[in-house]
C-alpha cells in the first residue's frame, strides 16, 4: 500500500468509526433498562467507544505527521469531550434517549484511557526498538 494513501485511509477509518458510534448512540430505544446486560452497561459502552475514537484519532494524527506530544494529547482529549457534549445534546432529539452527564463523564474517562493506552504503547514500542537495536 502506498504511504501517500495512509493519511486518507486513516481519516476514512476515523470518520467511519465516528459514524458508527453516532448511529449507535442515537438509535431510538423503547426501554434501555430492559435491554441492559448489567446495571450501567451504557457507561462502559460509552467509555469503550470514546477510548477507541481517541486512539483512532491519535493514529490518524500521527499518520498526518503530527508529532506525539502532550499538546496533541490535550487537543484530542478536548475534541473528545466536545464530541461527547455534541453527542449528549443531540440525543435529546431522539425518542427514548436523554442527555446524561454521567455518559459524558464516561466519554471523557474513555478518551483519557484511550490516550493513555496510545501513549503507553508508544513508550513500549520505543523501548522495544532500543532493546532490539542493542542486542547483537
C-alpha positions, 0 to 999 in steps of 0.5 A, spaced: 500 500 500 502 506 498 504 511 504 501 517 500 494 513 501 495 512 509 493 519 511 486 518 507 485 511 509 486 513 516 481 519 516 476 514 512 477 509 518 476 515 523 470 518 520 467 511 519 468 509 526 465 516 528 459 514 524 458 508 527 458 510 534 453 516 532 448 511 529 449 507 535 448 512 540 442 515 537 438 509 535 431 510 538 430 505 544 423 503 547 426 501 554 434 501 555 433 498 562 430 492 559 435 491 554 441 492 559 446 486 560 448 489 567 446 495 571 450 501 567 452 497 561 451 504 557 457 507 561 462 502 559 459 502 552 460 509 552 467 509 555 469 503 550 467 507 544 470 514 546 477 510 548 477 507 541 475 514 537 481 517 541 486 512 539 483 512 532 484 519 532 491 519 535 493 514 529 490 518 524 494 524 527 500 521 527 499 518 520 498 526 518 505 527 521 503 530 527 508 529 532 506 525 539 506 530 544 502 532 550 499 538 546 496 533 541 494 529 547 490 535 550 487 537 543 484 530 542 482 529 549 478 536 548 475 534 541 473 528 545 469 531 550 466 536 545 464 530 541 461 527 547 457 534 549 455 534 541 453 527 542 449 528 549 445 534 546 443 531 540 440 525 543 435 529 546 432 529 539 431 522 539 425 518 542 427 514 548 434 517 549 436 523 554 442 527 555 446 524 561 452 527 564 454 521 567 455 518 559 459 524 558 463 523 564 464 516 561 466 519 554 471 523 557 474 517 562 474 513 555 478 518 551 483 519 557 484 511 557 484 511 550 490 516 550 493 513 555 493 506 552 496 510 545 501 513 549 503 507 553 504 503 547 508 508 544 513 508 550 513 500 549 514 500 542 520 505 543 523 501 548 522 495 544 526 498 538 532 500 543 532 493 546 532 490 539 537 495 536 542 493 542 542 486 542 547 483 537 
